[in-house]
Amino acid sequence: MPEETILRGPALVDAVRDMIIRGELAPGSRVTEPALASAFNVSRVPIREAVRALAAEGFVELRHFGSPTVMNLTERVVHEVRTARAVLEPHTTRLAATQRSDADLAAIREILDEDDRAIDLGQMDRLHRLNSRFHDAVASASGNSVLGGFVHQLSARSEWINTASIPVDNRFFWRDHRDIYDAIEARDADRAESLMAEHVRRAATQPGAHDTGGDDGFTTH
């Protein structure tokens, strides 16, 4: 449920996006401004702005008549997100290997340590969010804010898809992250790019990664 703290701007966008990712606002469901305004204790204006922002990110579909709706996770949507990641992320990771700073490495290491703690404690539900943070941190290390922005949007949509489809106990994902980090730390651009390309490819071909209910929507496990 949303926090009682009054949220504004990007924080409100994040909160509504999280409701979609967690399935509290299901694909195809109506996004009603009065209900969200009441839930977050804000007026309808910031809710309307948040919904427009989420429409730009591909989470919400705006309609000329009637309430906006949460986008359906169709096979086409899933394919487009995964194709975009396969194009952007290997090159972004290559840049990260040449441009990263010590602070970038520290940020990525912190996420990897959180991965390990979550696995050790059996907190598997945290791993999809940590996965998004890892990919965002690698993109940030590239030093290219435009690429970083694109990867951030793709990471959020991938988290949504993965939460609905991919079992979180695929441990190789987290081992891949360590290998990618090692290549970035070593400034081995060729290896970093290759590892990320393989990582994204394997994620897209995991059982459940394309488990859709046809053209009308996405079937979750």
N, CA, C and O of each residue as an XYZ file, in Angstrom:
884
protein
N       0.841     -1.200      0.000
C       0.000      0.000      0.000
C       0.876      1.249      0.000
O       2.000      1.210      0.499
N       0.378      2.357     -0.552
C       1.174      3.575     -0.572
C       1.490      4.060      0.832
O       0.731      3.810      1.769
N       2.610      4.753      0.976
C       2.988      5.333      2.257
C       2.045      6.488      2.586
O       1.482      7.106      1.683
N       1.871      6.781      3.877
C       1.024      7.891      4.286
C       1.721      9.230      4.062
O       1.057     10.262      3.970
N       3.057      9.225      3.973
C       3.783     10.456      3.705
C       3.301     11.049      2.385
O       3.129     10.327      1.403
N       3.085     12.357      2.361
C       2.621     13.006      1.139
C       3.763     13.052      0.131
O       4.839     13.576      0.420
N       3.522     12.506     -1.039
C       4.536     12.422     -2.083
C       4.225     13.424     -3.185
O       3.065     13.722     -3.468
N       5.287     13.936     -3.800
C       5.133     14.899     -4.884
C       6.116     14.567     -5.999
O       7.110     13.875     -5.778
N       5.833     15.060     -7.187
C       6.768     14.993     -8.300
C       7.284     13.597     -8.577
O       6.506     12.644     -8.619
N       8.611     13.462     -8.770
C       9.196     12.161     -9.107
C       8.896     11.071     -8.076
O       8.743      9.904     -8.438
N       8.811     11.443     -6.793
C       8.515     10.443     -5.762
C       7.121      9.855     -5.953
O       6.910      8.665     -5.720
N       6.179     10.680     -6.373
C       4.824     10.194     -6.628
C       4.803      9.310     -7.871
O       4.129      8.280     -7.894
N       5.536      9.711     -8.896
C       5.653      8.871    -10.100
C       6.224      7.510     -9.723
O       5.718      6.477    -10.163
N       7.279      7.509     -8.908
C       7.897      6.248     -8.479
C       6.892      5.368     -7.735
O       6.844      4.156     -7.945
N       6.095      5.983     -6.868
C       5.154      5.216     -6.053
C       4.060      4.577     -6.907
O       3.706      3.416     -6.701
N       3.526      5.338     -7.866
C       2.483      4.772     -8.729
C       3.086      3.702     -9.639
O       2.467      2.666     -9.883
N       4.303      3.960    -10.142
C       4.979      2.951    -10.962
C       5.164      1.655    -10.179
O       4.959      0.566    -10.715
N       5.551      1.774     -8.908
C       5.731      0.587     -8.078
C       4.424     -0.190     -7.925
O       4.436     -1.420     -7.885
N       3.308      0.516     -7.840
C       2.020     -0.170     -7.753
C       1.765     -0.999     -9.009
O       1.213     -2.097     -8.937
N       2.172     -0.465    -10.157
C       2.006     -1.203    -11.413
C       2.948     -2.400    -11.445
O       2.536     -3.507    -11.791
N       4.210     -2.183    -11.086
C       5.195     -3.262    -11.123
C       4.797     -4.401    -10.188
O       4.949     -5.573    -10.535
N       4.285     -4.057     -8.997
C       3.900     -5.083     -8.025
C       2.569     -5.746     -8.361
O       2.194     -6.731     -7.726
N       1.855     -5.221     -9.347
C       0.584     -5.811     -9.728
C      -0.605     -5.269     -8.971
O      -1.718     -5.767     -9.140
N      -0.400     -4.249     -8.131
C      -1.532     -3.645     -7.429
C      -2.443     -2.912     -8.412
O      -3.653     -2.822     -8.205
N      -1.849     -2.396     -9.475
C      -2.607     -1.901    -10.626
C      -2.286     -2.859    -11.768
O      -1.207     -2.793    -12.358
N      -3.212     -3.737    -12.072
C      -2.950     -4.826    -13.009
C      -2.999     -4.346    -14.455
O      -3.666     -3.356    -14.755
N      -2.296     -5.039    -15.357
C      -2.386     -4.704    -16.778
C      -3.837     -4.668    -17.249
O      -4.618     -5.576    -16.966
N      -4.183     -3.610    -17.969
C      -5.535     -3.458    -18.484
C      -6.505     -2.783    -17.534
O      -7.618     -2.438    -17.932
N      -6.100     -2.587    -16.272
C      -7.018     -1.985    -15.301
C      -7.055     -0.470    -15.454
O      -6.112      0.138    -15.961
N      -8.149      0.125    -15.011
C      -8.297      1.576    -15.085
C      -7.439      2.251    -14.023
O      -7.294      1.754    -12.906
N      -6.878      3.388    -14.395
C      -6.114      4.212    -13.457
C      -6.995      5.406    -13.126
O      -7.077      6.355    -13.906
N      -7.643      5.365    -11.991
C      -8.616      6.398    -11.641
C      -7.970      7.452    -10.750
O      -7.440      7.141     -9.683
N      -8.020      8.686    -11.197
C      -7.396      9.780    -10.454
C      -7.972      9.949     -9.050
O      -7.200     10.122     -8.107
N      -9.297      9.907     -8.869
C      -9.826     10.102     -7.508
C      -9.322      9.050     -6.524
O      -8.987      9.375     -5.384
N      -9.266      7.783     -6.960
C      -8.824      6.718     -6.054
C      -7.363      6.901     -5.671
O      -7.005      6.742     -4.504
N      -6.514      7.233     -6.643
C      -5.097      7.430     -6.346
C      -4.878      8.694     -5.518
O      -4.035      8.716     -4.621
N      -5.638      9.741     -5.820
C      -5.509     10.974     -5.038
C      -5.843     10.714     -3.576
O      -5.178     11.228     -2.677
N      -6.880      9.910     -3.345
C      -7.255      9.575     -1.972
C      -6.193      8.700     -1.315
O      -5.853      8.899     -0.149
N      -5.671      7.730     -2.067
C      -4.681      6.810     -1.507
C      -3.404      7.524     -1.099
O      -2.787      7.175     -0.092
N      -3.003      8.527     -1.882
C      -1.748      9.232     -1.611
C      -1.957     10.576     -0.901
O      -1.001     11.308     -0.645
N      -3.218     10.888     -0.589
C      -3.530     12.116      0.146
C      -3.029     13.358     -0.588
O      -2.432     14.254      0.008
N      -3.288     13.389     -1.903
C      -2.920     14.545     -2.718
C      -4.123     14.916     -3.575
O      -5.112     14.186     -3.622
N      -4.029     16.053     -4.249
C      -5.096     16.443     -5.168
C      -4.972     15.643     -6.460
O      -4.013     14.894     -6.646
N      -5.938     15.808     -7.339
C      -5.909     15.069     -8.599
C      -4.863     15.612     -9.564
O      -4.440     14.899    -10.475
N      -4.435     16.864     -9.382
C      -3.473     17.462    -10.323
C      -2.137     16.714    -10.326
O      -1.681     16.327    -11.402
N      -1.482     16.489     -9.168
C      -0.221     15.744     -9.213
C      -0.399     14.299     -9.675
O       0.509     13.724    -10.275
N      -1.566     13.710     -9.397
C      -1.831     12.358     -9.901
C      -1.889     12.381    -11.422
O      -1.327     11.510    -12.087
N      -2.572     13.384    -11.969
C      -2.673     13.493    -13.429
C      -1.284     13.646    -14.045
O      -0.991     13.046    -15.078
N      -0.430     14.450    -13.410
C       0.929     14.643    -13.920
C       1.730     13.344    -13.836
O       2.493     13.022    -14.746
N       1.554     12.599    -12.744
C       2.265     11.330    -12.592
C       1.819     10.329    -13.653
O       2.639      9.604    -14.216
N       0.525     10.294    -13.920
C      -0.006      9.365    -14.924
C       0.539      9.714    -16.307
O       0.871      8.821    -17.087
N       0.632     10.997    -16.612
C       1.194     11.404    -17.905
C       2.657     10.986    -18.017
O       3.103     10.537    -19.073
N       3.397     11.137    -16.923
C       4.800     10.719    -16.931
C       4.913      9.216    -17.161
O       5.790      8.763    -17.896
N       4.031      8.447    -16.538
C       4.070      6.994    -16.693
C       3.610      6.570    -18.085
O       4.028      5.528    -18.589
N       2.755      7.372    -18.701
C       2.374      7.097    -20.087
C       3.585      7.273    -21.001
O       3.791      6.490    -21.928
N       4.383      8.307    -20.731
C       5.590      8.536    -21.529
C       6.594      7.401    -21.355
O       7.379      7.120    -22.261
N       6.574      6.749    -20.192
C       7.492      5.640    -19.921
C       6.975      4.308    -20.454
O       7.710      3.320    -20.467
N       5.715      4.270    -20.894
C       5.165      3.033    -21.433
C       4.428      2.169    -20.431
O       4.174      0.995    -20.700
N       4.076      2.731    -19.269
C       3.343      1.967    -18.265
C       1.833      2.176    -18.350
O       1.059      1.315    -17.929
N       1.424      3.296    -18.884
C       0.008      3.676    -18.895
C      -0.386      4.091    -20.305
O       0.403      4.693    -21.033
N      -1.607      3.763    -20.675
C      -2.155      4.190    -21.957
C      -3.213      5.258    -21.713
O      -4.200      5.020    -21.017
N      -2.999      6.436    -22.290
C      -3.966      7.521    -22.160
C      -5.068      7.348    -23.197
O      -4.824      6.866    -24.303
N      -6.276      7.744    -22.831
C      -7.419      7.623    -23.734
C      -8.090      8.979    -23.892
O      -8.143      9.770    -22.951
N      -8.609      9.243    -25.106
C      -9.315     10.500    -25.339
C     -10.596     10.560    -24.515
O     -10.992     11.622    -24.036
N     -11.235      9.406    -24.359
C     -12.462      9.335    -23.577
C     -12.289      8.232    -22.534
O     -11.850      7.128    -22.857
N     -12.628      8.532    -21.309
C     -12.518      7.540    -20.254
C     -11.186      7.611    -19.531
O     -10.300      8.386    -19.890
N     -11.068      6.784    -18.506
C      -9.875      6.793    -17.662
C      -8.681      6.174    -18.383
O      -8.855      5.313    -19.246
N      -7.470      6.610    -18.034
C      -6.275      5.915    -18.529
C      -6.286      4.472    -18.023
O      -6.950      4.157    -17.036
N      -5.554      3.613    -18.699
C      -5.452      2.221    -18.268
C      -3.987      1.804    -18.211
O      -3.142      2.353    -18.918
N      -3.705      0.826    -17.362
C      -2.366      0.245    -17.325
C      -2.151     -0.521    -18.624
O      -3.025     -1.266    -19.067
N      -0.991     -0.335    -19.227
C      -0.682     -1.024    -20.479
C      -0.757     -2.533    -20.283
O      -0.398     -3.049    -19.225
N      -1.223     -3.229    -21.303
C      -1.153     -4.683    -21.302
C       0.244     -5.128    -21.699
O       0.850     -4.563    -22.609
N       0.748     -6.136    -21.016
C       2.065     -6.681    -21.343
C       1.899     -7.731    -22.435
O       1.930     -8.934    -22.174
N       1.726     -7.260    -23.642
C       1.561     -8.165    -24.775
C       2.909     -8.726    -25.205
O       3.961     -8.235    -24.795
N       2.863     -9.746    -26.027
C       4.104    -10.308    -26.561
C       4.903     -9.241    -27.300
O       6.132     -9.218    -27.224
N       4.214     -8.367    -28.007
C       4.914     -7.325    -28.759
C       5.645     -6.367    -27.816
O       6.792     -6.002    -28.070
N       4.985     -5.962    -26.734
C       5.614     -5.059    -25.772
C       6.854     -5.709    -25.167
O       7.911     -5.085    -25.080
N       6.717     -6.967    -24.748
C       7.846     -7.683    -24.151
C       8.998     -7.776    -25.146
O      10.153     -7.542    -24.791
N       8.679     -8.117    -26.387
C       9.716     -8.244    -27.419
C      10.420     -6.910    -27.652
O      11.643     -6.867    -27.782
N       9.655     -5.826    -27.704
C      10.256     -4.520    -27.966
C      11.187     -4.097    -26.833
O      12.263     -3.555    -27.084
N      10.778     -4.343    -25.590
C      11.631     -3.984    -24.455
C      12.922     -4.793    -24.490
O      14.009     -4.242    -24.311
N      12.806     -6.085    -24.718
C      13.996     -6.937    -24.709
C      14.912     -6.623    -25.895
O      16.135     -6.679    -25.764
N      14.333     -6.296    -27.040
C      15.152     -5.932    -28.196
C      15.909     -4.636    -27.936
O      17.088     -4.523    -28.269
N      15.231     -3.662    -27.342
C      15.886     -2.389    -27.033
C      17.030     -2.592    -26.046
O      18.091     -1.985    -26.188
N      16.817     -3.443    -25.048
C      17.893     -3.721    -24.090
C      19.083     -4.372    -24.787
O      20.234     -4.028    -24.514
N      18.803     -5.311    -25.684
C      19.881     -6.015    -26.377
C      20.715     -5.067    -27.233
O      21.906     -5.297    -27.439
N      20.089     -4.003    -27.731
C      20.804     -3.022    -28.549
C      21.595     -2.048    -27.675
O      22.759     -1.763    -27.957
N      20.965     -1.539    -26.618
C      21.554     -0.449    -25.839
C      22.538     -0.901    -24.759
O      23.607     -0.310    -24.607
N      22.181     -1.939    -24.015
C      22.939     -2.215    -22.794
C      24.359     -2.728    -23.024
O      25.254     -2.342    -22.270
N      24.616     -3.573    -24.019
C      26.014     -3.973    -24.217
C      26.928     -2.779    -24.501
O      28.025     -2.694    -23.948
N      26.483     -1.857    -25.362
C      27.320     -0.694    -25.667
C      27.460      0.212    -24.449
O      28.537      0.747    -24.190
N      26.369      0.384    -23.700
C      26.438      1.201    -22.491
C      27.434      0.606    -21.498
O      28.173      1.336    -20.837
N      27.448     -0.719    -21.400
C      28.380     -1.395    -20.491
C      29.817     -1.242    -20.977
O      30.742     -1.113    -20.175
N      29.996     -1.257    -22.281
C      31.334     -1.015    -22.835
C      31.835      0.369    -22.427
O      32.987      0.531    -22.022
N      30.958      1.358    -22.539
C      31.333      2.707    -22.117
C      31.648      2.748    -20.623
O      32.581      3.429    -20.197
N      30.866      2.016    -19.833
C      31.098      2.002    -18.387
C      32.496      1.497    -18.062
O      33.136      1.988    -17.132
N      32.972      0.516    -18.827
C      34.303     -0.041    -18.566
C      35.408      0.973    -18.830
O      36.489      0.878    -18.249
N      35.148      1.933    -19.694
C      36.181      2.926    -20.013
C      36.003      4.230    -19.249
O      36.960      4.985    -19.080
N      34.789      4.501    -18.786
C      34.497      5.796    -18.180
C      34.270      5.732    -16.672
O      34.217      6.777    -16.022
N      34.137      4.549    -16.102
C      33.721      4.428    -14.700
C      34.711      5.093    -13.759
O      35.912      5.152    -14.021
N      34.170      5.591    -12.657
C      34.979      6.186    -11.597
C      35.003      5.240    -10.404
O      34.282      4.242    -10.381
N      35.824      5.551     -9.427
C      35.839      4.752     -8.203
C      34.477      4.800     -7.509
O      34.031      3.808     -6.933
N      33.825      5.956     -7.570
C      32.497      6.082     -6.959
C      31.486      5.187     -7.673
O      30.623      4.590     -7.030
N      31.590      5.093     -9.000
C      30.706      4.204     -9.756
C      30.905      2.754     -9.319
O      29.939      2.023     -9.101
N      32.165      2.347     -9.193
C      32.457      0.977     -8.772
C      31.895      0.706     -7.379
O      31.340     -0.363     -7.124
N      32.038      1.669     -6.489
C      31.528      1.495     -5.129
C      30.011      1.330     -5.136
O      29.467      0.518     -4.388
N      29.330      2.104     -5.983
C      27.869      2.009     -6.062
C      27.437      0.642     -6.577
O      26.475      0.060     -6.073
N      28.145      0.130     -7.576
C      27.798     -1.187     -8.117
C      28.093     -2.278     -7.094
O      27.298     -3.202     -6.926
N      29.237     -2.175     -6.408
C      29.584     -3.168     -5.381
C      28.539     -3.217     -4.280
O      28.194     -4.292     -3.790
N      28.037     -2.061     -3.893
C      27.023     -2.019     -2.838
C      25.779     -2.807     -3.245
O      25.194     -3.521     -2.431
N      25.382     -2.672     -4.505
C      24.216     -3.409     -4.998
C      24.506     -4.906     -5.019
O      23.650     -5.708     -4.647
N      25.707     -5.287     -5.453
C      26.068     -6.705     -5.474
C      26.057     -7.289     -4.065
O      25.625     -8.425     -3.866
N      26.528     -6.523     -3.095
C      26.502     -6.996     -1.708
C      25.063     -7.163     -1.222
O      24.759     -8.097     -0.480
N      24.181     -6.258     -1.642
C      22.770     -6.394     -1.281
C      22.159     -7.625     -1.942
O      21.325     -8.304     -1.343
N      22.574     -7.917     -3.183
C      22.148     -9.155     -3.843
C      22.473    -10.357     -2.961
O      21.620    -11.203     -2.692
N      23.728    -10.412     -2.518
C      24.183    -11.553     -1.722
C      23.392    -11.671     -0.423
O      22.995    -12.767     -0.029
N      23.164    -10.535      0.242
C      22.422    -10.570      1.502
C      20.983    -11.026      1.279
O      20.442    -11.804      2.065
N      20.373    -10.540      0.210
C      18.987    -10.927     -0.076
C      18.890    -12.427     -0.329
O      17.956    -13.077      0.142
N      19.849    -12.979     -1.069
C      19.845    -14.416     -1.343
C      20.083    -15.200     -0.062
O      19.394    -16.187      0.197
N      21.056    -14.771      0.746
C      21.367    -15.471      1.998
C      20.171    -15.484      2.948
O      19.942    -16.464      3.656
N      19.408    -14.385      2.957
C      18.263    -14.269      3.862
C      16.972    -14.805      3.247
O      15.917    -14.785      3.882
N      17.065    -15.284      2.009
C      15.875    -15.797      1.343
C      14.890    -14.721      0.938
O      13.708    -15.005      0.741
N      15.363    -13.479      0.808
C      14.481    -12.367      0.433
C      14.438    -12.242     -1.092
O      14.866    -11.240     -1.666
N      13.910    -13.282     -1.725
C      13.979    -13.365     -3.175
C      13.136    -12.296     -3.866
O      13.395    -11.942     -5.017
N      12.119    -11.778     -3.154
C      11.266    -10.770     -3.771
C      12.006     -9.455     -3.997
O      11.534     -8.606     -4.753
N      13.163     -9.275     -3.351
C      13.939     -8.040     -3.523
C      14.807     -8.065     -4.779
O      15.294     -7.024     -5.218
N      15.002     -9.248     -5.357
C      16.033     -9.376     -6.379
C      15.692     -8.672     -7.686
O      16.588     -8.160     -8.357
N      14.421     -8.634     -8.059
C      14.087     -7.936     -9.301
C      14.393     -6.445     -9.181
O      14.883     -5.840    -10.134
N      14.108     -5.839     -8.012
C      14.416     -4.426     -7.824
C      15.931     -4.210     -7.808
O      16.425     -3.238     -8.380
N      16.664     -5.105     -7.161
C      18.121     -4.992     -7.147
C      18.695     -5.162     -8.554
O      19.690     -4.527     -8.904
N      18.069     -6.014     -9.350
C      18.505     -6.185    -10.730
C      18.375     -4.867    -11.495
O      19.283     -4.475    -12.228
N      17.238     -4.184    -11.319
C      17.050     -2.889    -11.975
C      18.103     -1.888    -11.520
O      18.654     -1.143    -12.329
N      18.375     -1.876    -10.228
C      19.370     -0.944     -9.698
C      20.760     -1.235    -10.259
O      21.526     -0.313    -10.536
N      21.082     -2.517    -10.427
C      22.385     -2.872    -11.000
C      22.515     -2.314    -12.416
O      23.515     -1.679    -12.750
N      21.505     -2.552    -13.239
C      21.578     -2.088    -14.626
C      21.601     -0.560    -14.694
O      22.283      0.016    -15.541
N      20.862      0.088    -13.808
C      20.895      1.553    -13.759
C      22.284      2.052    -13.364
O      22.779      3.029    -13.928
N      22.912      1.383    -12.396
C      24.227      1.809    -11.920
C      25.287      1.629    -12.999
O      26.174      2.470    -13.147
N      25.199      0.543    -13.748
C      26.139      0.336    -14.855
C      25.953      1.429    -15.901
O      26.929      1.982    -16.408
N      24.696      1.739    -16.223
C      24.428      2.790    -17.209
C      24.939      4.139    -16.720
O      25.485      4.919    -17.500
N      24.762      4.414    -15.435
C      25.260      5.668    -14.876
C      26.776      5.757    -15.001
O      27.326      6.833    -15.238
N      27.447      4.616    -14.841
C      28.910      4.586    -14.931
C      29.409      4.866    -16.343
O      30.588      5.166    -16.535
N      28.522      4.773    -17.335
C      28.930      5.038    -18.717
C      29.271      6.504    -18.936
O      29.992      6.843    -19.874
N      28.751      7.380    -18.066
C      28.991      8.805    -18.224
C      28.129      9.461    -19.279
O      28.290     10.648    -19.561
N      27.209      8.700    -19.870
C      26.329      9.233    -20.912
C      24.918      9.320    -20.341
O      24.241      8.302    -20.196
N      24.476     10.529    -20.018
C      23.189     10.690    -19.347
C      22.013     10.329    -20.248
O      20.968      9.904    -19.756
N      22.168     10.492    -21.560
C      21.083     10.140    -22.478
C      20.885      8.629    -22.491
O      19.764      8.142    -22.341
N      21.981      7.887    -22.673
C      21.887      6.434    -22.613
C      21.394      5.984    -21.242
O      20.586      5.061    -21.133
N      21.888      6.645    -20.201
C      21.463      6.291    -18.853
C      19.968      6.445    -18.667
O      19.333      5.617    -18.015
N      19.398      7.504    -19.236
C      17.957      7.714    -19.135
C      17.167      6.637    -19.847
O      16.155      6.157    -19.335
N      17.631      6.254    -21.037
C      16.954      5.183    -21.771
C      17.029      3.862    -21.004
O      16.034      3.147    -20.887
N      18.215      3.547    -20.485
C      18.377      2.291    -19.752
C      17.519      2.292    -18.496
O      16.957      1.260    -18.131
N      17.411      3.439    -17.831
C      16.579      3.520    -16.626
C      15.128      3.164    -16.946
O      14.499      2.403    -16.212
N      14.600      3.709    -18.033
C      13.229      3.386    -18.416
C      13.091      1.913    -18.775
O      12.114      1.265    -18.397
N      14.067      1.385    -19.503
C      14.012     -0.029    -19.876
C      14.129     -0.927    -18.654
O      13.473     -1.966    -18.580
N      14.964     -0.532    -17.692
C      15.125     -1.337    -16.479
C      13.814     -1.415    -15.701
O      13.448     -2.474    -15.190
N      13.114     -0.286    -15.617
C      11.843     -0.279    -14.894
C      10.817     -1.166    -15.591
O      10.095     -1.918    -14.936
N      10.752     -1.078    -16.915
C       9.792     -1.909    -17.640
C      10.203     -3.379    -17.598
O       9.347     -4.262    -17.552
N      11.502     -3.641    -17.612
C      11.972     -5.022    -17.488
C      11.639     -5.589    -16.114
O      11.275     -6.758    -15.989
N      11.764     -4.753    -15.079
C      11.402     -5.208    -13.733
C       9.930     -5.606    -13.691
O       9.566     -6.610    -13.079
N       9.099     -4.819    -14.340
C       7.668     -5.121    -14.416
C       7.440     -6.466    -15.106
O       6.700     -7.313    -14.605
N       8.080     -6.651    -16.252
C       7.946     -7.908    -16.991
C       8.477     -9.076    -16.170
O       7.833    -10.121    -16.072
N       9.657     -8.892    -15.580
C      10.285     -9.984    -14.838
C       9.493    -10.364    -13.598
O       9.382    -11.544    -13.266
N       8.942     -9.369    -12.913
C       8.142     -9.646    -11.724
C       6.946    -10.516    -12.078
O       6.510    -11.353    -11.287
N       6.422    -10.302    -13.284
C       5.249    -11.052    -13.719
C       5.586    -12.399    -14.331
O       4.696    -13.227    -14.526
N       6.879    -12.639    -14.643
C       7.141    -13.822    -15.460
C       8.320    -14.671    -15.037
O       8.206    -15.896    -15.017
N       9.457    -14.064    -14.695
C      10.668    -14.852    -14.489
C      10.836    -15.210    -13.020
O      10.833    -14.316    -12.174
N      10.981    -16.497    -12.689
C      11.244    -16.876    -11.299
C      12.512    -16.198    -10.799
O      13.507    -16.118    -11.520
N      12.473    -15.709     -9.555
C      13.603    -14.928     -9.057
C      14.757    -15.786     -8.570
O      15.802    -15.244     -8.209
N      14.605    -17.118     -8.544
C      15.679    -17.945     -8.007
C      16.627    -18.446     -9.089
O      17.289    -19.468     -8.907
N      16.699    -17.735    -10.216
C      17.697    -18.052    -11.234
C      19.023    -17.427    -10.815
O      19.317    -16.283    -11.163
N      19.817    -18.182    -10.070
C      21.006    -17.621     -9.434
C      22.043    -17.132    -10.438
O      22.867    -16.280    -10.108
N      22.012    -17.665    -11.669
C      23.054    -17.262    -12.611
C      22.976    -15.775    -12.934
O      23.986    -15.161    -13.277
N      21.757    -15.178    -12.824
C      21.645    -13.745    -13.076
C      22.605    -12.974    -12.181
O      23.300    -12.062    -12.630
N      22.631    -13.353    -10.920
C      23.418    -12.604     -9.941
C      24.905    -12.912    -10.102
O      25.743    -12.050     -9.836
N      25.250    -14.144    -10.539
C      26.651    -14.448    -10.858
C      27.101    -13.637    -12.069
O      28.232    -13.154    -12.115
N      26.205    -13.488    -13.054
C      26.519    -12.647    -14.215
C      26.891    -11.236    -13.776
O      27.835    -10.643    -14.299
N      26.149    -10.708    -12.820
C      26.415     -9.344    -12.358
C      27.830     -9.210    -11.819
O      28.503     -8.216    -12.088
N      28.285    -10.197    -11.065
C      29.652    -10.163    -10.526
C      30.673    -10.167    -11.656
O      31.649     -9.418    -11.621
N      30.446    -11.013    -12.659
C      31.387    -11.094    -13.781
C      31.426     -9.781    -14.555
O      32.496     -9.321    -14.956
N      30.255     -9.179    -14.762
C      30.194     -7.900    -15.473
C      30.929     -6.824    -14.677
O      31.676     -6.022    -15.237
N      30.707     -6.820    -13.370
C      31.407     -5.851    -12.517
C      32.921     -6.027    -12.629
O      33.652     -5.046    -12.762
N      33.390     -7.268    -12.575
C      34.833     -7.519    -12.643
C      35.423     -6.965    -13.940
O      36.515     -6.398    -13.939
N      34.690     -7.134    -15.049
C      35.179     -6.636    -16.336
C      35.198     -5.109    -16.361
O      36.124     -4.503    -16.898
N      34.175     -4.495    -15.779
C      34.142     -3.027    -15.716
C      35.285     -2.518    -14.840
O      35.967     -1.556    -15.197
N      35.489     -3.161    -13.702
C      36.565     -2.740    -12.800
C      37.923     -2.846    -13.490
O      38.786     -1.987    -13.309
N      38.108     -3.912    -14.287
C      39.376     -4.135    -14.983
C      39.518     -3.273    -16.238
O      40.541     -3.336    -16.920
N      38.509     -2.478    -16.543
C      38.468     -1.662    -17.762
C      38.596     -2.520    -19.024
O      39.159     -2.086    -20.028
N      38.068     -3.734    -18.955
C      38.082     -4.645    -20.101
C      36.781     -4.431    -20.874
O      35.786     -5.117    -20.640
N      36.805     -3.473    -21.796
C      35.584     -3.068    -22.492
C      35.006     -4.190    -23.344
O      33.790     -4.380    -23.379
N      35.872     -4.939    -24.034
C      35.378     -6.023    -24.888
C      34.646     -7.078    -24.061
O      33.561     -7.526    -24.430
N      35.249     -7.467    -22.943
C      34.635     -8.505    -22.106
C      33.353     -7.984    -21.452
O      32.355     -8.701    -21.386
N      33.377     -6.763    -20.978
C      32.184     -6.197    -20.343
C      31.018     -6.172    -21.325
O      29.898     -6.547    -20.977
N      31.283     -5.732    -22.544
C      30.235     -5.670    -23.566
C      29.705     -7.066    -23.882
O      28.494     -7.268    -23.978
N      30.614     -8.029    -24.042
C      30.215     -9.393    -24.378
C      29.398    -10.034    -23.257
O      28.395    -10.699    -23.515
N      29.828     -9.832    -22.023
C      29.115    -10.416    -20.887
C      27.709     -9.841    -20.754
O      26.761    -10.577    -20.479
N      27.568     -8.526    -20.948
C      26.237     -7.932    -20.845
C      25.340     -8.417    -21.980
O      24.156     -8.673    -21.764
N      25.890     -8.545    -23.182
C      25.093     -9.037    -24.306
C      24.567    -10.443    -24.018
O      23.403    -10.742    -24.284
N      25.423    -11.298    -23.477
C      25.007    -12.660    -23.156
C      24.011    -12.669    -21.996
O      23.061    -13.452    -21.995
N      24.228    -11.813    -21.028
C      23.327    -11.717    -19.873
C      21.915    -11.330    -20.312
O      20.937    -11.953    -19.898
N      21.816    -10.310    -21.145
C      20.507     -9.858    -21.620
C      19.855    -10.938    -22.485
O      18.647    -11.161    -22.409
N      20.671    -11.604    -23.307
C      20.127    -12.663    -24.165
C      19.568    -13.807    -23.327
O      18.477    -14.306    -23.605
N      20.307    -14.223    -22.310
C      19.843    -15.343    -21.486
C      18.589    -14.974    -20.697
O      17.691    -15.799    -20.531
N      18.531    -13.748    -20.217
C      17.344    -13.318    -19.476
C      16.104    -13.398    -20.355
O      15.023    -13.755    -19.886
N      16.267    -13.062    -21.639
C      15.125    -13.053    -22.559
C      14.668    -14.449    -22.938
O      13.539    -14.628    -23.397
N      15.538    -15.453    -22.750
C      15.182    -16.812    -23.160
C      14.902    -17.728    -21.983
O      14.754    -18.938    -22.160
N      14.826    -17.161    -20.768
C      14.503    -17.970    -19.598
C      13.070    -18.484    -19.667
O      12.206    -17.825    -20.245
N      12.801    -19.674    -19.074
C      11.417    -20.142    -18.991
C      10.547    -19.098    -18.307
O      10.884    -18.590    -17.238
N       9.420    -18.785    -18.944
C       8.525    -17.780    -18.389
C       8.749    -16.400    -18.958
O       7.898    -15.523    -18.808
N       9.905    -16.186    -19.624
C      10.209    -14.845    -20.111
C       9.243    -14.391    -21.189
O       9.054    -13.191    -21.385
N       8.630    -15.330    -21.890
C       7.666    -14.962    -22.929
C       6.329    -15.624    -22.663
O       5.593    -15.931    -23.601
N       6.000    -15.850    -21.391
C       4.764    -16.524    -21.020
C       3.612    -15.540    -21.102
O       3.246    -14.913    -20.107
N       3.043    -15.409    -22.290
C       1.979    -14.441    -22.489
C       0.663    -15.134    -22.716
O       0.595    -16.323    -23.026
N      -0.366    -14.361    -22.553
C      -1.704    -14.880    -22.776
C      -2.231    -14.483    -24.130
O      -3.425    -14.220    -24.273
N      -1.364    -14.432    -25.136
C      -1.785    -14.015    -26.460
C      -1.614    -12.526    -26.622
O      -0.883    -11.894    -25.859
N      -2.290    -11.951    -27.619
C      -2.113    -10.543    -27.927
C      -2.812     -9.627    -26.940
O      -2.546     -8.425    -26.923
N      -3.705    -10.174    -26.112
C      -4.492     -9.307    -25.238
C      -3.831     -9.023    -23.906
O      -4.213     -8.072    -23.223
N      -2.865     -9.809    -23.523
C      -2.286     -9.543    -22.218
C      -1.222    -10.524    -21.840
O      -0.854    -11.417    -22.603
N      -0.734    -10.332    -20.628
C       0.407    -11.096    -20.139
C      -0.059    -11.976    -19.003
O      -0.720    -11.503    -18.078
N       0.277    -13.246    -19.062
C      -0.138    -14.178    -18.029
C       0.969    -14.337    -17.012
O       2.086    -14.711    -17.369
N       0.684    -14.062    -15.760
C       1.684    -14.202    -14.715
C       1.648    -15.604    -14.142
O       0.681    -16.346    -14.312
N       2.754    -15.951    -13.444
C       2.809    -17.242    -12.766
C       2.023    -17.177    -11.475
O       1.944    -18.168    -10.750
